[in-house]
């Protein structure tokens, strides 16, 4: 199956910690479980026109939630932290959010 860059980058993660990382050119995205670091690197470079220095990924386990007697689980997901090179421009999407 051929994935496009829009299929790989699901959404940006906007938290206090990720906004602090944006000052150091580190951006956080939610990605599908099946993608690897090379695919994430190519997708970010294609979508935002930047140069990627490194990609760190982590699998986030979904929480167990209860509604009365019934119990369920949120789905697992993957988080990617992308660090840009020093000479690369910033991603404008994250500007002005912090």
N, CA, C and O atoms as a MOPAC input file, in Angstrom:
PM7 MOZYME 1SCF
protein

 N      0.83700 1    -1.18500 1     0.00000 1
 C      0.00000 1     0.00000 1     0.00000 1
 C      0.88300 1     1.25000 1     0.00000 1
 O      1.79900 1     1.37900 1     0.81200 1
 N      0.59600 1     2.14400 1    -0.90500 1
 C      1.36900 1     3.38300 1    -0.99000 1
 C      0.70200 1     4.43000 1    -0.11500 1
 O     -0.49000 1     4.70800 1    -0.24600 1
 N      1.49300 1     5.00400 1     0.77900 1
 C      0.98500 1     6.03500 1     1.68300 1
 C      1.49000 1     7.40100 1     1.22100 1
 O      2.64700 1     7.54200 1     0.82500 1
 N      0.62600 1     8.39000 1     1.27500 1
 C      1.05100 1     9.75400 1     0.98000 1
 C      1.50900 1    10.41800 1     2.27300 1
 O      1.32000 1     9.88000 1     3.36400 1
 N      2.10700 1    11.58400 1     2.13400 1
 C      2.58200 1    12.31000 1     3.31400 1
 C      1.42200 1    12.67700 1     4.23200 1
 O      1.58000 1    12.71900 1     5.45200 1
 N      0.26100 1    12.94300 1     3.64800 1
 C     -0.91200 1    13.29100 1     4.46100 1
 C     -1.44500 1    12.08200 1     5.22700 1
 O     -2.06300 1    12.24200 1     6.27900 1
 N     -1.21200 1    10.87200 1     4.70800 1
 C     -1.61700 1     9.66100 1     5.43400 1
 C     -0.69600 1     9.40300 1     6.62100 1
 O     -1.13000 1     8.85700 1     7.63600 1
 N      0.56400 1     9.78900 1     6.50100 1
 C      1.55500 1     9.48800 1     7.54200 1
 C      1.44400 1    10.45800 1     8.71700 1
 O      1.46000 1    10.03300 1     9.87200 1
 N      1.33400 1    11.74900 1     8.43500 1
 C      1.20900 1    12.73900 1     9.50500 1
 C     -0.28600 1    12.91700 1     9.79800 1
 O     -0.99500 1    13.59400 1     9.05400 1
 N     -0.75800 1    12.29800 1    10.89700 1
 C     -2.18300 1    12.35400 1    11.23200 1
 C     -2.53900 1    13.74100 1    11.76500 1
 O     -3.43200 1    14.40600 1    11.24000 1
 N     -1.82700 1    14.17400 1    12.82300 1
 C     -2.08600 1    15.49700 1    13.38300 1
 C     -0.90500 1    15.91000 1    14.25500 1
 O     -0.17800 1    15.05700 1    14.76300 1
 N     -0.71200 1    17.22100 1    14.43000 1
 C      0.32500 1    17.67300 1    15.36400 1
 C     -0.17200 1    17.52700 1    16.79300 1
 O     -1.37400 1    17.57300 1    17.05100 1
 N      0.75400 1    17.35300 1    17.70700 1
 C      0.40700 1    17.24800 1    19.12600 1
 C      0.75200 1    18.57700 1    19.77300 1
 O      1.91300 1    18.98300 1    19.80500 1
 N     -0.27400 1    19.25200 1    20.29200 1
 C     -0.11900 1    20.58600 1    20.86800 1
 C     -0.25900 1    20.46900 1    22.38100 1
 O     -1.37100 1    20.46500 1    22.90800 1
 N      0.85900 1    20.37500 1    23.06900 1
 C      0.87200 1    20.35200 1    24.52400 1
 C      1.90700 1    21.36000 1    25.01000 1
 O      2.68100 1    21.89500 1    24.21700 1
 N      1.91800 1    21.61100 1    26.29400 1
 C      2.88400 1    22.54800 1    26.85100 1
 C      4.31600 1    22.06100 1    26.61600 1
 O      5.20300 1    22.85100 1    26.29300 1
 N      4.52600 1    20.76300 1    26.78000 1
 C      5.86300 1    20.19700 1    26.58500 1
 C      6.29100 1    20.24700 1    25.11500 1
 O      7.44700 1    20.54900 1    24.81700 1
 N      5.36300 1    19.95200 1    24.19600 1
 C      5.73000 1    19.98000 1    22.77900 1
 C      5.97000 1    21.41600 1    22.30100 1
 O      6.79100 1    21.63100 1    21.41000 1
 N      5.27900 1    22.39200 1    22.86900 1
 C      5.51300 1    23.79000 1    22.49600 1
 C      6.86700 1    24.26700 1    22.99000 1
 O      7.50700 1    25.09100 1    22.33700 1
 N      7.31400 1    23.75800 1    24.14000 1
 C      8.65200 1    24.09200 1    24.62800 1
 C      9.70800 1    23.50500 1    23.70500 1
 O     10.75500 1    24.11700 1    23.49500 1
 N      9.44600 1    22.33000 1    23.15200 1
 C     10.37700 1    21.71800 1    22.21300 1
 C     10.42400 1    22.43800 1    20.88200 1
 O     11.44200 1    22.38400 1    20.19300 1
 N      9.34300 1    23.11500 1    20.50100 1
 C      9.30400 1    23.84100 1    19.22600 1
 C     10.33100 1    24.96400 1    19.20500 1
 O     10.80100 1    25.34300 1    18.13200 1
 N     10.68700 1    25.50300 1    20.36000 1
 C     11.71700 1    26.53500 1    20.42800 1
 C     13.08100 1    25.97500 1    20.02700 1
 O     13.94500 1    26.71600 1    19.55900 1
 N     13.27500 1    24.66500 1    20.21200 1
 C     14.53800 1    24.00400 1    19.84400 1
 C     14.41200 1    23.26900 1    18.51200 1
 O     15.22800 1    22.40000 1    18.20600 1
 N     13.39300 1    23.61100 1    17.71400 1
 C     13.11100 1    22.98300 1    16.41800 1
 C     12.79200 1    21.49400 1    16.56200 1
 O     13.18600 1    20.68300 1    15.72500 1
 N     12.07300 1    21.14400 1    17.63700 1
 C     11.56800 1    19.78400 1    17.82100 1
 C     10.05000 1    19.85300 1    17.74800 1
 O      9.41600 1    20.58500 1    18.50800 1
 N      9.47000 1    19.08400 1    16.82400 1
 C      8.03100 1    19.11200 1    16.61000 1
 C      7.46800 1    17.71300 1    16.81500 1
 O      8.10500 1    16.72600 1    16.44800 1
 N      6.27800 1    17.62300 1    17.39800 1
 C      5.66600 1    16.35000 1    17.75400 1
 C      4.41400 1    16.10900 1    16.91500 1
 O      3.57000 1    16.99300 1    16.76400 1
 N      4.30800 1    14.88300 1    16.36500 1
 C      3.17300 1    14.51600 1    15.53100 1
 C      2.64700 1    13.15000 1    15.93600 1
 O      3.39100 1    12.31400 1    16.45000 1
 N      1.33600 1    12.92800 1    15.69800 1
 C      0.75800 1    11.59500 1    15.81800 1
 C      0.85200 1    10.94500 1    14.44900 1
 O      0.50100 1    11.55000 1    13.43700 1
 N      1.33300 1     9.69600 1    14.42600 1
 C      1.51100 1     8.95500 1    13.17000 1
 C      0.90300 1     7.56300 1    13.32300 1
 O      0.68100 1     7.11300 1    14.44700 1
 N      0.62700 1     6.86600 1    12.20400 1
 C      0.10700 1     5.49600 1    12.31000 1
 C      1.12900 1     4.55000 1    12.92900 1
 O      2.33400 1     4.79200 1    12.85600 1
 N      0.64400 1     3.47700 1    13.53400 1
 C      1.52800 1     2.50600 1    14.18300 1
 C      2.47200 1     1.82300 1    13.19300 1
 O      3.58000 1     1.43900 1    13.56700 1
 N      2.04900 1     1.66700 1    11.93700 1
 C      2.80600 1     0.86400 1    10.97700 1
 C      3.95200 1     1.60800 1    10.28700 1
 O      4.75800 1     0.97000 1     9.61000 1
 N      4.05400 1     2.92700 1    10.43100 1
 C      5.09500 1     3.65500 1     9.69800 1
 C      6.41500 1     3.61600 1    10.44700 1
 O      6.45200 1     3.43600 1    11.66400 1
 N      7.51600 1     3.78900 1     9.68700 1
 C      8.83700 1     3.79900 1    10.30500 1
 C      9.44400 1     5.20500 1    10.23500 1
 O      8.83500 1     6.12200 1     9.68500 1
 N     10.63800 1     5.36500 1    10.79100 1
 C     11.26900 1     6.67700 1    10.89400 1
 C     11.59600 1     7.27000 1     9.52400 1
 O     11.50200 1     8.48300 1     9.33800 1
 N     11.97500 1     6.43500 1     8.57500 1
 C     12.32500 1     6.92300 1     7.23700 1
 C     11.10000 1     7.51300 1     6.55500 1
 O     11.18800 1     8.56600 1     5.92300 1
 N      9.95400 1     6.84200 1     6.67900 1
 C      8.71300 1     7.35100 1     6.08900 1
 C      8.28700 1     8.66600 1     6.75400 1
 O      7.81200 1     9.58000 1     6.08000 1
 N      8.45900 1     8.75600 1     8.07500 1
 C      8.09400 1     9.97400 1     8.79500 1
 C      8.98200 1    11.12700 1     8.34100 1
 O      8.49100 1    12.23200 1     8.11000 1
 N     10.29400 1    10.87700 1     8.20900 1
 C     11.24400 1    11.90100 1     7.76100 1
 C     10.84600 1    12.43800 1     6.38700 1
 O     10.79000 1    13.65100 1     6.18800 1
 N     10.57000 1    11.54200 1     5.44000 1
 C     10.21300 1    11.95400 1     4.08100 1
 C      8.89800 1    12.73800 1     4.06300 1
 O      8.76900 1    13.71200 1     3.32200 1
 N      7.92000 1    12.31800 1     4.87800 1
 C      6.61900 1    12.98900 1     4.92200 1
 C      6.74300 1    14.40900 1     5.45500 1
 O      6.14900 1    15.33200 1     4.89700 1
 N      7.50700 1    14.59900 1     6.53000 1
 C      7.67100 1    15.93700 1     7.11800 1
 C      8.42200 1    16.84500 1     6.14400 1
 O      8.05300 1    18.00600 1     5.97000 1
 N      9.47200 1    16.32200 1     5.51000 1
 C     10.22200 1    17.13300 1     4.54700 1
 C      9.34800 1    17.53000 1     3.36200 1
 O      9.45100 1    18.65000 1     2.86300 1
 N      8.49200 1    16.62100 1     2.91200 1
 C      7.61600 1    16.91000 1     1.77100 1
 C      6.51000 1    17.89900 1     2.13300 1
 O      6.23700 1    18.83000 1     1.37400 1
 N      5.87200 1    17.70100 1     3.29000 1
 C      4.73900 1    18.54800 1     3.66700 1
 C      5.14700 1    19.97200 1     4.02900 1
 O      4.48600 1    20.93000 1     3.62800 1
 N      6.23000 1    20.11200 1     4.78300 1
 C      6.58200 1    21.41500 1     5.33600 1
 C      7.79400 1    22.05900 1     4.67000 1
 O      8.10100 1    23.21500 1     4.96000 1
 N      8.49200 1    21.34500 1     3.78300 1
 C      9.64300 1    21.91300 1     3.08600 1
 C     10.80200 1    22.23300 1     4.01100 1
 O     11.42200 1    23.28900 1     3.88100 1
 N     11.10500 1    21.33800 1     4.94200 1
 C     12.18900 1    21.53300 1     5.91200 1
 C     13.18100 1    20.38300 1     5.80200 1
 O     12.92100 1    19.39400 1     5.11700 1
 N     14.33300 1    20.51700 1     6.48700 1
 C     15.32300 1    19.44600 1     6.54700 1
 C     15.26500 1    18.81100 1     7.93100 1
 O     15.34500 1    19.51100 1     8.94100 1
 N     15.12700 1    17.48800 1     7.98100 1
 C     14.99300 1    16.76200 1     9.24300 1
 C     16.35900 1    16.20500 1     9.65400 1
 O     17.03500 1    15.55200 1     8.85800 1
 N     16.75600 1    16.46600 1    10.89700 1
 C     18.01400 1    15.93800 1    11.42400 1
 C     17.81300 1    14.55200 1    12.01500 1
 O     18.60400 1    13.64600 1    11.75100 1
 N     16.75500 1    14.37400 1    12.81900 1
 C     16.51800 1    13.07600 1    13.45200 1
 C     15.03900 1    12.90400 1    13.75400 1
 O     14.28200 1    13.87100 1    13.84300 1
 N     14.64900 1    11.63200 1    13.91000 1
 C     13.26300 1    11.28800 1    14.24600 1
 C     13.29600 1    10.30000 1    15.40400 1
 O     13.99500 1     9.28800 1    15.34700 1
 N     12.54000 1    10.59700 1    16.44800 1
 C     12.39100 1     9.67900 1    17.57900 1
 C     10.92600 1     9.26300 1    17.62900 1
 O     10.03500 1    10.10700 1    17.53500 1
 N     10.67700 1     7.96500 1    17.77700 1
 C      9.30200 1     7.48200 1    17.83500 1
 C      9.06300 1     6.74300 1    19.13500 1
 O      9.98400 1     6.18700 1    19.73300 1
 N      7.81000 1     6.74700 1    19.56200 1
 C      7.43200 1     5.98700 1    20.74300 1
 C      5.99100 1     5.52900 1    20.59700 1
 O      5.14500 1     6.24800 1    20.06500 1
 N      5.73000 1     4.33800 1    21.07300 1
 C      4.38800 1     3.78200 1    21.03700 1
 C      3.69700 1     4.13400 1    22.35000 1
 O      4.21800 1     3.85700 1    23.43100 1
 N      2.52600 1     4.74600 1    22.24500 1
 C      1.77000 1     5.15800 1    23.42200 1
 C      0.62000 1     4.16700 1    23.60200 1
 O     -0.20100 1     3.99300 1    22.70100 1
 N      0.56300 1     3.52400 1    24.75800 1
 C     -0.45700 1     2.52900 1    25.04400 1
 C     -1.73600 1     3.23800 1    25.46500 1
 O     -1.69600 1     4.14500 1    26.29600 1
 N     -2.87000 1     2.83400 1    24.90200 1
 C     -4.15700 1     3.44600 1    25.21700 1
 C     -4.58000 1     3.16300 1    26.64800 1
 O     -4.27000 1     2.11200 1    27.20900 1
 N     -5.29500 1     4.11900 1    27.22800 1
 C     -5.74500 1     3.99100 1    28.61200 1
 C     -6.95500 1     3.08400 1    28.72300 1
 O     -7.75600 1     2.98300 1    27.79300 1
 N     -7.08300 1     2.43000 1    29.85500 1
 C     -8.28900 1     1.66100 1    30.18600 1
 C     -9.30300 1     2.64300 1    30.76400 1
 O     -9.00300 1     3.37300 1    31.70900 1
 N    -10.49600 1     2.65700 1    30.19500 1
 C    -11.53900 1     3.56300 1    30.65500 1
 C    -12.74600 1     2.74600 1    31.10400 1
 O    -13.00400 1     1.65900 1    30.58700 1
 N    -13.48800 1     3.29000 1    32.08500 1
 C    -14.68700 1     2.59400 1    32.58400 1
 C    -15.88800 1     3.50800 1    32.48300 1
 O    -15.80500 1     4.71200 1    32.72400 1
 N    -17.01000 1     2.90200 1    32.11800 1
 C    -18.29900 1     3.59500 1    32.14100 1
 C    -19.22400 1     2.71400 1    32.97700 1
 O    -19.90200 1     1.83800 1    32.43900 1
 N    -19.25600 1     2.93600 1    34.26200 1
 C    -20.03700 1     2.09100 1    35.16400 1
 C    -19.41800 1     0.71900 1    35.25300 1
 O    -18.24900 1     0.58800 1    35.61600 1
 N    -20.18600 1    -0.31600 1    34.92600 1
 C    -19.69100 1    -1.68700 1    35.01300 1
 C    -18.91900 1    -2.09000 1    33.76200 1
 O    -18.15300 1    -3.05300 1    33.78500 1
 N    -19.11900 1    -1.35700 1    32.67800 1
 C    -18.45400 1    -1.70700 1    31.42300 1
 C    -17.05600 1    -1.10800 1    31.39000 1
 O    -16.83400 1     0.00600 1    31.86300 1
 N    -16.11800 1    -1.86000 1    30.82800 1
 C    -14.73700 1    -1.40800 1    30.72400 1
 C    -14.31500 1    -1.43600 1    29.26700 1
 O    -14.71600 1    -2.33200 1    28.52400 1
 N    -13.52300 1    -0.48300 1    28.85500 1
 C    -13.04300 1    -0.42400 1    27.48300 1
 C    -11.62100 1     0.11600 1    27.45300 1
 O    -11.05700 1     0.48100 1    28.48400 1
 N    -11.05300 1     0.16100 1    26.25500 1
 C     -9.67400 1     0.61700 1    26.11700 1
 C     -9.57500 1     1.55500 1    24.93700 1
 O    -10.11400 1     1.28100 1    23.86500 1
 N     -8.87900 1     2.66900 1    25.14000 1
 C     -8.60100 1     3.57200 1    24.03000 1
 C     -7.54900 1     2.91600 1    23.13500 1
 O     -6.75800 1     2.10500 1    23.61600 1
 N     -7.52400 1     3.25000 1    21.84900 1
 C     -6.56400 1     2.60100 1    20.95700 1
 C     -5.12700 1     3.05100 1    21.22400 1
 O     -4.89100 1     4.17500 1    21.66600 1
 N     -4.16100 1     2.15200 1    20.95000 1
 C     -2.74900 1     2.51200 1    21.01400 1
 C     -2.43800 1     3.43300 1    19.83700 1
 O     -3.11900 1     3.38400 1    18.81300 1
 N     -1.40600 1     4.27800 1    19.98100 1
 C     -1.01200 1     5.16700 1    18.90000 1
 C      0.48100 1     5.41900 1    18.97600 1
 O      1.12300 1     5.08700 1    19.97200 1
 N      1.02900 1     6.00000 1    17.93400 1
 C      2.46300 1     6.24800 1    17.86600 1
 C      2.71500 1     7.75100 1    17.80100 1
 O      2.01900 1     8.48600 1    17.10100 1
 N      3.73000 1     8.18800 1    18.55000 1
 C      4.12400 1     9.58700 1    18.59400 1
 C      5.50700 1     9.71200 1    17.97300 1
 O      6.39000 1     8.90000 1    18.24800 1
 N      5.69600 1    10.73300 1    17.13400 1
 C      6.98900 1    10.98000 1    16.50000 1
 C      7.46000 1    12.37700 1    16.86900 1
 O      6.72600 1    13.35200 1    16.70300 1
 N      8.70200 1    12.47300 1    17.37900 1
 C      9.31500 1    13.75900 1    17.66800 1
 C     10.37200 1    13.98700 1    16.59800 1
 O     11.33700 1    13.23100 1    16.48400 1
 N     10.17000 1    15.04500 1    15.81500 1
 C     11.03100 1    15.33400 1    14.66600 1
 C     11.90400 1    16.52700 1    15.00700 1
 O     11.39500 1    17.59200 1    15.35600 1
 N     13.23500 1    16.35300 1    14.90700 1
 C     14.17900 1    17.44400 1    15.15400 1
 C     14.70400 1    17.92300 1    13.81400 1
 O     15.17500 1    17.12800 1    13.00100 1
 N     14.62200 1    19.22500 1    13.58700 1
 C     15.08100 1    19.80600 1    12.33200 1
 C     16.55200 1    20.20500 1    12.42600 1
 O     17.08000 1    20.39300 1    13.52200 1
 N     17.21300 1    20.33400 1    11.26800 1
 C     18.60600 1    20.76100 1    11.24500 1
 C     18.69100 1    22.23100 1    11.64100 1
 O     17.69300 1    22.95000 1    11.61000 1
 N     19.89600 1    22.67000 1    12.01400 1
 C     20.08500 1    24.04400 1    12.47900 1
 C     19.82800 1    25.06000 1    11.37100 1
 O     19.33900 1    26.15600 1    11.64400 1
 N     20.15000 1    24.71400 1    10.12400 1
 C     19.97500 1    25.66000 1     9.01700 1
 C     18.58500 1    25.58000 1     8.38100 1
 O     18.29900 1    26.32600 1     7.44500 1
 N     17.72400 1    24.69900 1     8.86700 1
 C     16.38200 1    24.53600 1     8.31200 1
 C     15.45700 1    25.62600 1     8.83600 1
 O     15.64200 1    26.13600 1     9.94100 1
 N     14.45600 1    25.97900 1     8.02300 1
 C     13.46100 1    26.94300 1     8.49200 1
 C     12.51000 1    26.24800 1     9.47600 1
 O     12.47500 1    25.02000 1     9.55000 1
 N     11.74400 1    27.04100 1    10.22400 1
 C     10.81600 1    26.47400 1    11.19500 1
 C      9.51500 1    26.09800 1    10.49200 1
 O      9.28900 1    26.49000 1     9.34800 1
 N      8.66800 1    25.34200 1    11.17300 1
 C      7.35900 1    24.97300 1    10.64600 1
 C      6.37700 1    26.05500 1    11.09600 1
 O      6.15100 1    26.23500 1    12.29300 1
 N      5.80000 1    26.77000 1    10.14000 1
 C      4.95900 1    27.92300 1    10.46000 1
 C      3.70900 1    27.55300 1    11.22500 1
 O      3.15800 1    28.37900 1    11.95400 1
 N      3.24600 1    26.30300 1    11.06600 1
 C      2.02000 1    25.87100 1    11.73900 1
 C      2.12100 1    26.05700 1    13.24900 1
 O      1.12700 1    26.38600 1    13.89700 1
 N      3.30100 1    25.85300 1    13.81200 1
 C      3.48100 1    25.91400 1    15.26200 1
 C      3.77200 1    27.31700 1    15.76000 1
 O      3.77700 1    27.54600 1    16.96900 1
 N      4.01500 1    28.26400 1    14.85800 1
 C      4.35700 1    29.62700 1    15.28000 1
 C      3.13900 1    30.32000 1    15.88700 1
 O      2.02400 1    30.15900 1    15.39100 1
 N      3.33900 1    31.07200 1    16.93000 1
 C      2.27900 1    31.84400 1    17.54700 1
 C      1.35500 1    31.05700 1    18.46000 1
 O      0.38000 1    31.61300 1    18.96400 1
 N      1.63300 1    29.77300 1    18.68800 1
 C      0.77700 1    28.97000 1    19.56600 1
 C      1.26400 1    28.98300 1    21.00000 1
 O      0.49000 1    28.70000 1    21.91400 1
 N      2.53800 1    29.30700 1    21.22100 1
 C      3.06000 1    29.25900 1    22.59100 1
 C      2.95000 1    30.58200 1    23.28000 1
 O      3.34500 1    30.70900 1    24.43900 1

